[in-house]
Amino acid sequence: MTARHNRQRLGDDRGSAAIEAVIVAPVLLVLVGVAIAGGRIEVAGGAIEGAAHDAARAASIARTESQARTDAYSAASATLDQQGLHCAQLTVVVDTSGFAVPVGQPATVAASITCVVDLSDIVADGLPGSRTINATFVSVLDTFRTRT
C-alpha cells in the first residue's frame, strides 16, 4: 500500500502552476521593460530628427550667421518641448559656412543636434540609464538673398 501511495504522489500536479508563474513572470516583466525602453528611444529619435529639421530650416531663413545659430537653438528647443522630450543635455551645432558663399551660388546650412535622453523614469525612479541620440539635417539657403 505504501508503493501505491508513492506512485500517486509522483503524478500529482498540484502547485505546478504557481511555480511556473514564479519562473516566467520575471522574464516577462524584463521583456516588457525592454520593449518600453526601445519604444521610448525610438520616439525620442523621431522627436530629435524633427528638431534637427526645424533647426536647419530656422537657420536657413536667418539673415546673419549669429542669428542663424540663435534661431536654430530656439527652434530645436521649441520642437523638443512640443514633443514632451526633455534632454538632460542638449547641444545644437549649426554649420553656417554657406553664408560665406557668394549670392547667386547654391549654399546650405546644416544643424546637428545631440540630446542625452534620461531613461530612468521609464521603469522606476532612480534607476540609471541614458541614451545619447544625434540627428543632422541640411537646409538650402536662398540662392539670390543677401547673406552676411
Contacts in CASP RR format, 6 or more apart in sequence:
PFRMAT RR
TARGET T0000
AUTHOR 0000-0000-0000
METHOD contacts of the structure
MODEL  1
MTARHNRQRLGDDRGSAAIEAVIVAPVLLVLVGVAIAGGRIEVAGGAIEG
AAHDAARAASIARTESQARTDAYSAASATLDQQGLHCAQLTVVVDTSGFA
VPVGQPATVAASITCVVDLSDIVADGLPGSRTINATFVSVLDTFRTRT
33 122 0 8 1.000
33 123 0 8 1.000
36 122 0 8 1.000
36 123 0 8 1.000
37 119 0 8 1.000
37 122 0 8 1.000
37 123 0 8 1.000
40 117 0 8 1.000
40 119 0 8 1.000
40 122 0 8 1.000
41 117 0 8 1.000
41 119 0 8 1.000
41 131 0 8 1.000
41 133 0 8 1.000
43 85 0 8 1.000
44 85 0 8 1.000
44 115 0 8 1.000
44 117 0 8 1.000
44 131 0 8 1.000
44 133 0 8 1.000
45 133 0 8 1.000
45 135 0 8 1.000
46 135 0 8 1.000
47 79 0 8 1.000
47 80 0 8 1.000
47 83 0 8 1.000
47 84 0 8 1.000
47 85 0 8 1.000
48 80 0 8 1.000
48 85 0 8 1.000
48 113 0 8 1.000
48 115 0 8 1.000
48 133 0 8 1.000
48 134 0 8 1.000
48 135 0 8 1.000
49 135 0 8 1.000
49 137 0 8 1.000
50 79 0 8 1.000
50 135 0 8 1.000
50 137 0 8 1.000
51 75 0 8 1.000
51 76 0 8 1.000
51 79 0 8 1.000
51 80 0 8 1.000
51 83 0 8 1.000
51 113 0 8 1.000
51 115 0 8 1.000
51 135 0 8 1.000
52 76 0 8 1.000
52 111 0 8 1.000
52 112 0 8 1.000
52 113 0 8 1.000
52 135 0 8 1.000
52 136 0 8 1.000
52 137 0 8 1.000
53 137 0 8 1.000
53 139 0 8 1.000
54 75 0 8 1.000
54 76 0 8 1.000
54 78 0 8 1.000
54 79 0 8 1.000
55 72 0 8 1.000
55 73 0 8 1.000
55 75 0 8 1.000
55 76 0 8 1.000
55 79 0 8 1.000
55 92 0 8 1.000
55 94 0 8 1.000
55 111 0 8 1.000
55 113 0 8 1.000
55 137 0 8 1.000
56 72 0 8 1.000
56 94 0 8 1.000
56 109 0 8 1.000
56 110 0 8 1.000
56 111 0 8 1.000
56 137 0 8 1.000
56 138 0 8 1.000
56 139 0 8 1.000
57 75 0 8 1.000
57 139 0 8 1.000
58 68 0 8 1.000
58 71 0 8 1.000
58 72 0 8 1.000
58 74 0 8 1.000
58 75 0 8 1.000
59 68 0 8 1.000
59 69 0 8 1.000
59 71 0 8 1.000
59 72 0 8 1.000
59 75 0 8 1.000
59 94 0 8 1.000
59 96 0 8 1.000
59 109 0 8 1.000
59 111 0 8 1.000
59 139 0 8 1.000
60 68 0 8 1.000
60 108 0 8 1.000
60 109 0 8 1.000
60 139 0 8 1.000
60 140 0 8 1.000
60 141 0 8 1.000
60 142 0 8 1.000
61 71 0 8 1.000
62 68 0 8 1.000
62 70 0 8 1.000
62 71 0 8 1.000
63 146 0 8 1.000
63 147 0 8 1.000
63 148 0 8 1.000
64 99 0 8 1.000
64 148 0 8 1.000
65 96 0 8 1.000
65 99 0 8 1.000
65 148 0 8 1.000
68 94 0 8 1.000
68 96 0 8 1.000
68 99 0 8 1.000
68 109 0 8 1.000
69 92 0 8 1.000
69 94 0 8 1.000
69 96 0 8 1.000
72 92 0 8 1.000
72 94 0 8 1.000
72 111 0 8 1.000
73 92 0 8 1.000
76 90 0 8 1.000
76 92 0 8 1.000
76 111 0 8 1.000
76 113 0 8 1.000
77 90 0 8 1.000
80 86 0 8 1.000
80 87 0 8 1.000
80 90 0 8 1.000
80 115 0 8 1.000
85 115 0 8 1.000
85 117 0 8 1.000
86 118 0 8 1.000
87 115 0 8 1.000
87 116 0 8 1.000
87 117 0 8 1.000
88 116 0 8 1.000
88 117 0 8 1.000
88 118 0 8 1.000
88 130 0 8 1.000
89 114 0 8 1.000
89 115 0 8 1.000
89 116 0 8 1.000
90 113 0 8 1.000
90 114 0 8 1.000
90 115 0 8 1.000
90 116 0 8 1.000
91 113 0 8 1.000
91 114 0 8 1.000
91 115 0 8 1.000
92 111 0 8 1.000
92 112 0 8 1.000
92 113 0 8 1.000
93 111 0 8 1.000
93 112 0 8 1.000
93 113 0 8 1.000
93 114 0 8 1.000
94 109 0 8 1.000
94 110 0 8 1.000
94 111 0 8 1.000
94 112 0 8 1.000
95 109 0 8 1.000
95 110 0 8 1.000
95 111 0 8 1.000
95 112 0 8 1.000
96 109 0 8 1.000
98 107 0 8 1.000
98 108 0 8 1.000
98 109 0 8 1.000
98 141 0 8 1.000
98 147 0 8 1.000
99 107 0 8 1.000
99 109 0 8 1.000
99 141 0 8 1.000
99 147 0 8 1.000
99 148 0 8 1.000
100 147 0 8 1.000
101 107 0 8 1.000
101 141 0 8 1.000
101 147 0 8 1.000
103 143 0 8 1.000
103 144 0 8 1.000
103 145 0 8 1.000
103 146 0 8 1.000
103 147 0 8 1.000
104 143 0 8 1.000
104 144 0 8 1.000
105 143 0 8 1.000
106 140 0 8 1.000
106 141 0 8 1.000
106 143 0 8 1.000
107 140 0 8 1.000
107 141 0 8 1.000
107 143 0 8 1.000
107 147 0 8 1.000
108 138 0 8 1.000
108 139 0 8 1.000
108 140 0 8 1.000
108 141 0 8 1.000
109 138 0 8 1.000
109 139 0 8 1.000
109 141 0 8 1.000
110 136 0 8 1.000
110 137 0 8 1.000
110 138 0 8 1.000
110 139 0 8 1.000
111 136 0 8 1.000
111 137 0 8 1.000
111 139 0 8 1.000
112 134 0 8 1.000
112 135 0 8 1.000
112 136 0 8 1.000
113 134 0 8 1.000
113 135 0 8 1.000
113 136 0 8 1.000
114 132 0 8 1.000
114 133 0 8 1.000
114 134 0 8 1.000
115 132 0 8 1.000
115 133 0 8 1.000
115 134 0 8 1.000
116 130 0 8 1.000
116 131 0 8 1.000
116 132 0 8 1.000
117 130 0 8 1.000
117 131 0 8 1.000
117 132 0 8 1.000
117 133 0 8 1.000
118 129 0 8 1.000
118 130 0 8 1.000
119 129 0 8 1.000
119 130 0 8 1.000
119 131 0 8 1.000
120 126 0 8 1.000
120 127 0 8 1.000
120 128 0 8 1.000
120 129 0 8 1.000
120 130 0 8 1.000
141 147 0 8 1.000
END
